[in-house]
Amino acid sequence: MKKIGVDLSGHRSKSIAEFADTEIDYAVTVCDSARENCPYFPNARVMIHHGFSDPAAASGSEEVILAEFERVRDKIQAWIEAAVLNGVI
């Protein structure tokens, strides 16, 4: 993500329990595993799912694995940009 100017150093995975009292406009899942394991966000106004391949499942050299992460990252970015342009989110 740093390569495209996004700093994730202060980010961490969070439990859904942390959002129990928070209204959420959009809950977006981008992998089928997330959709299967957390299909319900009680305070989300809109649930959106768009599946992408899981880059963590990539195998091969470090370069091949990194390329897969970058490919999926770019696909997610393009999907979000299109969704915003089309008023989906």
C-alpha positions as CSV (number, residue, x, y, z in Angstrom):
1,M,0.0,0.0,0.0
2,K,2.9,2.3,0.7
3,K,3.8,2.1,-3.0
4,I,0.6,3.9,-3.9
5,G,0.8,6.4,-1.1
6,V,-1.4,4.7,1.6
7,D,0.1,4.5,5.1
8,L,-1.3,1.6,7.0
9,S,1.2,1.7,9.8
10,G,-1.3,2.9,12.4
11,H,-4.0,0.4,11.3
12,R,-4.9,-2.9,12.9
13,S,-7.5,-5.6,12.5
14,K,-10.6,-5.0,14.6
15,S,-13.3,-7.1,16.1
16,I,-16.9,-6.4,15.0
17,A,-17.6,-5.9,18.8
18,E,-15.7,-2.6,18.6
19,F,-18.4,-1.3,16.4
20,A,-21.4,-2.5,18.4
21,D,-22.6,1.1,19.1
22,T,-21.4,2.7,15.9
23,E,-23.7,3.5,13.0
24,I,-22.0,2.4,9.8
25,D,-23.1,3.8,6.4
26,Y,-21.5,1.0,4.3
27,A,-20.0,-2.4,5.3
28,V,-18.0,-3.7,2.4
29,T,-16.5,-7.2,2.2
30,V,-14.0,-8.0,-0.5
31,C,-13.3,-11.6,-0.1
32,D,-15.6,-14.6,0.1
33,S,-14.0,-15.7,3.4
34,A,-15.0,-12.5,5.0
35,R,-18.5,-12.7,3.6
36,E,-18.9,-16.2,5.0
37,N,-17.3,-15.4,8.4
38,C,-18.9,-12.1,9.1
39,P,-22.0,-11.7,6.9
40,Y,-23.9,-9.5,9.3
41,F,-23.1,-6.0,10.5
42,P,-26.0,-5.0,12.8
43,N,-25.5,-1.2,12.5
44,A,-24.7,-1.0,8.8
45,R,-27.2,0.8,6.6
46,V,-25.9,-0.9,3.5
47,M,-24.0,-4.2,3.0
48,I,-22.0,-4.6,-0.1
49,H,-19.9,-7.6,-1.2
50,H,-17.6,-7.9,-4.2
51,G,-15.4,-10.9,-4.2
52,F,-11.7,-10.8,-5.2
53,S,-9.2,-13.6,-5.2
54,D,-7.3,-13.9,-1.9
55,P,-3.7,-12.9,-2.5
56,A,-2.6,-14.7,0.7
57,A,-3.3,-17.9,-1.2
58,A,-0.6,-17.1,-3.8
59,S,2.4,-19.3,-4.1
60,G,5.8,-19.0,-5.7
61,S,8.7,-16.6,-5.3
62,E,8.5,-13.4,-3.2
63,E,8.2,-11.5,-6.5
64,V,5.2,-13.6,-7.7
65,I,3.4,-13.3,-4.4
66,L,4.0,-9.5,-4.2
67,A,2.7,-9.1,-7.8
68,E,-0.5,-11.0,-6.8
69,F,-1.0,-8.7,-3.8
70,E,-0.5,-5.7,-6.0
71,R,-2.8,-7.0,-8.7
72,V,-5.6,-7.6,-6.2
73,R,-5.0,-4.2,-4.5
74,D,-5.3,-2.5,-7.9
75,K,-8.5,-4.4,-8.8
76,I,-10.0,-3.4,-5.4
77,Q,-9.0,0.2,-5.9
78,A,-10.5,0.3,-9.5
79,W,-13.8,-1.3,-8.2
80,I,-14.1,1.3,-5.4
81,E,-13.4,4.2,-7.8
82,A,-16.0,2.8,-10.2
83,A,-18.5,2.2,-7.4
84,V,-18.1,5.8,-6.1
85,L,-18.4,7.2,-9.7
86,N,-21.6,5.2,-10.3
87,G,-23.1,6.2,-6.9
88,V,-23.0,2.7,-5.5
89,I,-21.0,4.0,-2.5
